[in-house]
Structure formats: C-alpha cells, structure tokens
Amino acid sequence: MAKSLKREHVWFECKDCGSRNYRTPVNVVGGVPKIELKKYCKNERKHTVHKIRRK
C-alpha cells in the first residue's frame, strides 16, 4: 500500500485587489512554501502578483 502524501489546498490571492482567484494543492510536510507568482486577475484585468493564502 502506498503512503498518502500530506497535501493541502491553498488559494492564490491577488496583492492588489485581495480576491482569491486560483486554488492549488501543495505539500505541507515541511511547512507551506512562500510562493509569489504573476497570475492573471480577472477583477484587475491584468497580470498581478499573487501570494498563497490558507483557508
């Protein structure tokens, strides 16, 4: 039997408007990584920096 990975869904939140647009699973065994990505924000209608936010 395979071991189950400790994964958790987190949201990417836009730094400009604060809306949570994207959701992705991350590995939380060593702690949640601090990731900042440039993603498209539909409210701002442009690419902005998104940070991880946990629910």
N, CA, C and O atoms as a printed pandas DataFrame, in Angstrom:
     atom_number atom_name residue_name chain_id  residue_number  x_coord  y_coord  z_coord
0              1         N          MET        A               1    0.837   -1.176    0.000
1              2        CA          MET        A               1    0.000    0.000    0.000
2              3         C          MET        A               1    0.887    1.246    0.000
3              4         O          MET        A               1    1.857    1.330    0.754
4              5         N          ALA        A               2    0.547    2.196   -0.842
5              6        CA          ALA        A               2    1.332    3.420   -0.955
6              7         C          ALA        A               2    1.001    4.380    0.185
7              8         O          ALA        A               2   -0.126    4.422    0.679
8              9         N          LYS        A               3    2.013    5.148    0.588
9             10        CA          LYS        A               3    1.793    6.149    1.618
10            11         C          LYS        A               3    1.015    7.325    1.038
11            12         O          LYS        A               3    1.211    7.702   -0.117
12            13         N          SER        A               4    0.138    7.894    1.842
13            14        CA          SER        A               4   -0.583    9.072    1.391
14            15         C          SER        A               4    0.262   10.312    1.673
15            16         O          SER        A               4    0.872   10.431    2.736
16            17         N          LEU        A               5    0.289   11.213    0.731
17            18        CA          LEU        A               5    1.053   12.439    0.888
18            19         C          LEU        A               5    0.249   13.453    1.690
19            20         O          LEU        A               5   -0.979   13.485    1.605
20            21         N          LYS        A               6    0.925   14.262    2.452
21            22        CA          LYS        A               6    0.275   15.315    3.224
22            23         C          LYS        A               6    0.152   16.539    2.328
23            24         O          LYS        A               6    1.058   17.369    2.256
24            25         N          ARG        A               7   -0.983   16.636    1.649
25            26        CA          ARG        A               7   -1.213   17.744    0.736
26            27         C          ARG        A               7   -2.446   18.516    1.191
27            28         O          ARG        A               7   -3.387   17.949    1.746
28            29         N          GLU        A               8   -2.417   19.805    0.947
29            30        CA          GLU        A               8   -3.500   20.679    1.362
30            31         C          GLU        A               8   -3.766   21.678    0.245
31            32         O          GLU        A               8   -2.834   22.129   -0.421
32            33         N          HIS        A               9   -5.023   22.022    0.038
33            34        CA          HIS        A               9   -5.368   23.016   -0.975
34            35         C          HIS        A               9   -5.187   24.412   -0.398
35            36         O          HIS        A               9   -5.639   24.694    0.711
36            37         N          VAL        A              10   -4.529   25.277   -1.147
37            38        CA          VAL        A              10   -4.331   26.671   -0.760
38            39         C          VAL        A              10   -4.823   27.560   -1.901
39            40         O          VAL        A              10   -4.928   27.117   -3.044
40            41         N          TRP        A              11   -5.119   28.799   -1.583
41            42        CA          TRP        A              11   -5.592   29.774   -2.554
42            43         C          TRP        A              11   -4.481   30.757   -2.890
43            44         O          TRP        A              11   -3.650   31.084   -2.043
44            45         N          PHE        A              12   -4.473   31.227   -4.139
45            46        CA          PHE        A              12   -3.602   32.328   -4.540
46            47         C          PHE        A              12   -4.439   33.589   -4.520
47            48         O          PHE        A              12   -5.465   33.676   -5.195
48            49         N          GLU        A              13   -3.992   34.583   -3.730
49            50        CA          GLU        A              13   -4.728   35.828   -3.548
50            51         C          GLU        A              13   -3.977   36.973   -4.215
51            52         O          GLU        A              13   -2.762   37.099   -4.068
52            53         N          CYS        A              14   -4.701   37.796   -4.942
53            54        CA          CYS        A              14   -4.127   38.953   -5.610
54            55         C          CYS        A              14   -3.693   39.982   -4.563
55            56         O          CYS        A              14   -4.449   40.291   -3.642
56            57         N          LYS        A              15   -2.470   40.512   -4.708
57            58        CA          LYS        A              15   -1.979   41.503   -3.754
58            59         C          LYS        A              15   -2.647   42.861   -3.944
59            60         O          LYS        A              15   -2.730   43.642   -2.997
60            61         N          ASP        A              16   -3.125   43.155   -5.159
61            62        CA          ASP        A              16   -3.725   44.464   -5.425
62            63         C          ASP        A              16   -5.165   44.550   -4.931
63            64         O          ASP        A              16   -5.505   45.456   -4.171
64            65         N          CYS        A              17   -6.017   43.613   -5.357
65            66        CA          CYS        A              17   -7.441   43.721   -5.025
66            67         C          CYS        A              17   -7.865   42.766   -3.907
67            68         O          CYS        A              17   -8.935   42.957   -3.330
68            69         N          GLY        A              18   -7.068   41.751   -3.584
69            70        CA          GLY        A              18   -7.386   40.847   -2.483
70            71         C          GLY        A              18   -8.314   39.706   -2.838
71            72         O          GLY        A              18   -8.721   38.961   -1.946
72            73         N          SER        A              19   -8.667   39.536   -4.100
73            74        CA          SER        A              19   -9.551   38.439   -4.477
74            75         C          SER        A              19   -8.751   37.144   -4.600
75            76         O          SER        A              19   -7.606   37.147   -5.051
76            77         N          ARG        A              20   -9.368   36.050   -4.195
77            78        CA          ARG        A              20   -8.730   34.735   -4.278
78            79         C          ARG        A              20   -9.182   34.072   -5.567
79            80         O          ARG        A              20  -10.340   33.677   -5.707
80            81         N          ASN        A              21   -8.242   33.956   -6.516
81            82        CA          ASN        A              21   -8.588   33.545   -7.871
82            83         C          ASN        A              21   -8.243   32.100   -8.194
83            84         O          ASN        A              21   -8.973   31.457   -8.949
84            85         N          TYR        A              22   -7.165   31.573   -7.654
85            86        CA          TYR        A              22   -6.675   30.261   -8.038
86            87         C          TYR        A              22   -6.534   29.376   -6.810
87            88         O          TYR        A              22   -6.239   29.863   -5.718
88            89         N          ARG        A              23   -6.747   28.064   -6.987
89            90        CA          ARG        A              23   -6.597   27.102   -5.904
90            91         C          ARG        A              23   -5.698   25.971   -6.391
91            92         O          ARG        A              23   -5.860   25.488   -7.512
92            93         N          THR        A              24   -4.751   25.547   -5.555
93            94        CA          THR        A              24   -3.818   24.504   -5.939
94            95         C          THR        A              24   -3.416   23.681   -4.717
95            96         O          THR        A              24   -3.368   24.218   -3.611
96            97         N          PRO        A              25   -3.127   22.386   -4.891
97            98        CA          PRO        A              25   -2.638   21.590   -3.758
98            99         C          PRO        A              25   -1.136   21.777   -3.575
99           100         O          PRO        A              25   -0.391   21.833   -4.553
100          101         N          VAL        A              26   -0.689   21.873   -2.319
101          102        CA          VAL        A              26    0.730   21.979   -2.007
102          103         C          VAL        A              26    1.087   20.944   -0.950
103          104         O          VAL        A              26    0.231   20.498   -0.187
104          105         N          ASN        A              27    2.347   20.571   -0.915
105          106        CA          ASN        A              27    2.858   19.625    0.064
106          107         C          ASN        A              27    3.156   20.380    1.356
107          108         O          ASN        A              27    3.915   21.348    1.342
108          109         N          VAL        A              28    2.566   19.949    2.480
109          110        CA          VAL        A              28    2.716   20.675    3.735
110          111         C          VAL        A              28    3.552   19.910    4.763
111          112         O          VAL        A              28    3.492   20.216    5.953
112          113         N          VAL        A              29    4.325   18.926    4.321
113          114        CA          VAL        A              29    5.143   18.149    5.251
114          115         C          VAL        A              29    6.209   19.032    5.881
115          116         O          VAL        A              29    6.387   18.982    7.098
116          117         N          GLY        A              30    6.919   19.831    5.112
117          118        CA          GLY        A              30    7.971   20.694    5.642
118          119         C          GLY        A              30    7.502   22.113    5.870
119          120         O          GLY        A              30    8.331   23.017    5.978
120          121         N          GLY        A              31    6.208   22.340    5.947
121          122        CA          GLY        A              31    5.661   23.685    6.081
122          123         C          GLY        A              31    5.193   24.194    4.736
123          124         O          GLY        A              31    5.642   23.707    3.698
124          125         N          VAL        A              32    4.314   25.151    4.738
125          126        CA          VAL        A              32    3.786   25.694    3.489
126          127         C          VAL        A              32    4.821   26.629    2.878
127          128         O          VAL        A              32    5.305   27.531    3.561
128          129         N          PRO        A              33    5.177   26.434    1.597
129          130        CA          PRO        A              33    6.178   27.309    0.978
130          131         C          PRO        A              33    5.621   28.708    0.736
131          132         O          PRO        A              33    4.416   28.884    0.552
132          133         N          LYS        A              34    6.498   29.687    0.738
133          134        CA          LYS        A              34    6.101   31.063    0.453
134          135         C          LYS        A              34    6.328   31.311   -1.037
135          136         O          LYS        A              34    7.457   31.503   -1.488
136          137         N          ILE        A              35    5.240   31.301   -1.779
137          138        CA          ILE        A              35    5.314   31.429   -3.231
138          139         C          ILE        A              35    4.601   32.706   -3.658
139          140         O          ILE        A              35    3.509   33.005   -3.174
140          141         N          GLU        A              36    5.217   33.454   -4.559
141          142        CA          GLU        A              36    4.596   34.603   -5.199
142          143         C          GLU        A              36    4.715   34.411   -6.701
143          144         O          GLU        A              36    5.815   34.255   -7.229
144          145         N          LEU        A              37    3.585   34.424   -7.384
145          146        CA          LEU        A              37    3.553   34.228   -8.829
146          147         C          LEU        A              37    2.802   35.370   -9.487
147          148         O          LEU        A              37    1.907   35.966   -8.886
148          149         N          LYS        A              38    3.170   35.674  -10.729
149          150        CA          LYS        A              38    2.400   36.633  -11.509
150          151         C          LYS        A              38    1.338   35.834  -12.258
151          152         O          LYS        A              38    1.646   35.040  -13.147
152          153         N          LYS        A              39    0.073   36.062  -11.878
153          154        CA          LYS        A              39   -1.055   35.372  -12.489
154          155         C          LYS        A              39   -2.041   36.425  -12.979
155          156         O          LYS        A              39   -1.964   37.593  -12.596
156          157         N          TYR        A              40   -2.961   35.998  -13.827
157          158        CA          TYR        A              40   -3.964   36.914  -14.365
158          159         C          TYR        A              40   -5.084   37.101  -13.345
159          160         O          TYR        A              40   -5.643   36.127  -12.842
160          161         N          CYS        A              41   -5.407   38.353  -13.045
161          162        CA          CYS        A              41   -6.504   38.686  -12.136
162          163         C          CYS        A              41   -7.676   39.175  -12.977
163          164         O          CYS        A              41   -7.554   40.159  -13.705
164          165         N          LYS        A              42   -8.824   38.481  -12.875
165          166        CA          LYS        A              42   -9.973   38.865  -13.699
166          167         C          LYS        A              42  -10.617   40.166  -13.222
167          168         O          LYS        A              42  -11.268   40.851  -14.011
168          169         N          ASN        A              43  -10.446   40.520  -11.940
169          170        CA          ASN        A              43  -11.009   41.780  -11.453
170          171         C          ASN        A              43  -10.194   42.978  -11.917
171          172         O          ASN        A              43  -10.752   44.006  -12.301
172          173         N          GLU        A              44   -8.868   42.842  -11.881
173          174        CA          GLU        A              44   -7.980   43.915  -12.340
174          175         C          GLU        A              44   -7.814   43.916  -13.859
175          176         O          GLU        A              44   -7.438   44.930  -14.448
176          177         N          ARG        A              45   -8.096   42.779  -14.483
177          178        CA          ARG        A              45   -7.947   42.556  -15.925
178          179         C          ARG        A              45   -6.519   42.764  -16.392
179          180         O          ARG        A              45   -6.277   43.355  -17.444
180          181         N          LYS        A              46   -5.562   42.267  -15.589
181          182        CA          LYS        A              46   -4.148   42.316  -15.956
182          183         C          LYS        A              46   -3.400   41.302  -15.087
183          184         O          LYS        A              46   -3.971   40.756  -14.143
184          185         N          HIS        A              47   -2.141   41.052  -15.397
185          186        CA          HIS        A              47   -1.313   40.154  -14.613
186          187         C          HIS        A              47   -0.799   40.888  -13.380
187          188         O          HIS        A              47   -0.219   41.969  -13.486
188          189         N          THR        A              48   -1.017   40.292  -12.208
189          190        CA          THR        A              48   -0.576   40.875  -10.946
190          191         C          THR        A              48    0.107   39.797  -10.114
191          192         O          THR        A              48    0.042   38.616  -10.455
192          193         N          VAL        A              49    0.755   40.192   -9.036
193          194        CA          VAL        A              49    1.424   39.261   -8.137
194          195         C          VAL        A              49    0.381   38.630   -7.237
195          196         O          VAL        A              49   -0.455   39.327   -6.664
196          197         N          HIS        A              50    0.429   37.298   -7.111
197          198        CA          HIS        A              50   -0.467   36.541   -6.250
198          199         C          HIS        A              50    0.351   35.825   -5.187
199          200         O          HIS        A              50    1.401   35.257   -5.487
200          201         N          LYS        A              51   -0.125   35.850   -3.945
201          202        CA          LYS        A              51    0.527   35.159   -2.818
202          203         C          LYS        A              51   -0.363   34.034   -2.318
203          204         O          LYS        A              51   -1.574   34.045   -2.539
204          205         N          ILE        A              52    0.243   33.059   -1.641
205          206        CA          ILE        A              52   -0.512   31.937   -1.073
206          207         C          ILE        A              52   -1.251   32.393    0.178
207          208         O          ILE        A              52   -0.689   33.073    1.036
208          209         N          ARG        A              53   -2.518   32.008    0.265
209          210        CA          ARG        A              53   -3.340   32.214    1.446
210          211         C          ARG        A              53   -4.007   30.888    1.789
211          212         O          ARG        A              53   -4.556   30.213    0.918
212          213         N          ARG        A              54   -3.955   30.522    3.068
213          214        CA          ARG        A              54   -4.604   29.288    3.511
214          215         C          ARG        A              54   -5.999   29.625    4.026
215          216         O          ARG        A              54   -6.219   30.692    4.599
216          217         N          LYS        A              55   -6.924   28.720    3.819
217          218        CA          LYS        A              55   -8.293   28.941    4.292
218          219         C          LYS        A              55   -8.441   28.542    5.702
219          220         O          LYS        A              55   -9.529   28.659    6.266
